[in-house]
Amino acid sequence: MNQEVENVECLIIGSGPAGFTAAIYAARADMKPVMYEGLQPGGQLTITTDVENYPGYPDGIMGPEMMDNFKKQAVRLGADVRYGLITKVDFSQRPFVCIADESKTILAQTVIIATGASAKWLGIPSEQRLNGSGVSACAVCDGFFYRGKDVAIVGAGDTACEEASYLAKLCTKVHMIVRRDEFRASKAMQHRVLNTPNIVVHFNSETDEILGDQVVTGVRIKNNVDQSTQEIEVSGFFVAIGHTPNTGIFKGQLDMDEQGYLITKVDSTYTNIPGVFACGDAQDKIYRQAVTAAGSGCMAALDSERWLAAQE
Ligand code: NDP
């Protein structure tokens, strides 16, 4: 039974760059935002190391420290940031009914969804052990650290092809590990990869093990046709096998594409439910950068402020 009931003007679900930027703007607009941080407070940046592409940090900054700064700024401006989970929502009535931590009912005038996405991983022990020590799920974030070195990337979709092309500009050689005998990516992306001289594609190949004690030193791949194995020396291992948006609790209520990304109206953060806004990686499968997520978090706060004002 849900005993406690709380009225909230602006509920923000999720605590990555999108959620915190929404909180900063909503707090300054006097909307008294309440944020539930979710399963991974601070979001995906808390599992990266140096962030060098977020403007305003000339010397770069560690991902966890940056998210701590986002939080401090939001709290200083008055956001109520809570460690906890929104486990259920009902957007069929207003105020929106959201259940926090299975026990508390929040009645929200507006809801900003910033639940992000999670990278898919291969699920092998060496991947987990070396995560952050040469294993990464984001070439744009971490590729720079491997300039002039050999790297490997696993995946065969548009993301893997795009990231392989990006890495090829920085790295000496890029080994692309593709589990079938063909790509999933669009023809244009395949063409680009196959015409880049320093990308070597290993078809019908799976990752047997990522090698290295403290840091990645290589990868052992297995050919799934003849079962032969091969060890390749690399300093970085990138996983680009897709992301899963964290939008399960909104299924059946908010419009989403077949992969679960929330659909927002063009040039806005409006979902199909007036008063519910979506920003960051939960609705963006193309750019997925901290700075673009932060930008859309700002948009969501402005949209929700203006929407609320129009209701009065
Ligand atoms: P996709 O789901 O399209 O592709 C995932 C790839 O990873 C597939 O090739 C799949 O192999 C492979 N894979 C999955 N699991 C494993 C595993 N365990 N081991 C090895 N390989 C594995 O994800 P993307 O992130 O590439 O793209 C997501 C969506 O975003 C797509 O719709 C894409 O078109 C879009 N996108 C568009 C871009 C653009 O237009 N510029 C850029 C980036 C993404 P298999 O093929 O064998 O299933």
Boltz pocket constraint, residues with backbone or C-beta under 6 A from the ligand:
constraints:
  - pocket:
      binder: B
      contacts: [[A, 121], [A, 122], [A, 154], [A, 155], [A, 156], [A, 157], [A, 158], [A, 159], [A, 160], [A, 162], [A, 177], [A, 179], [A, 180], [A, 182], [A, 183], [A, 184], [A, 185], [A, 205], [A, 240], [A, 241], [A, 242], [A, 243], [A, 285], [A, 286]]
      max_distance: 6.0
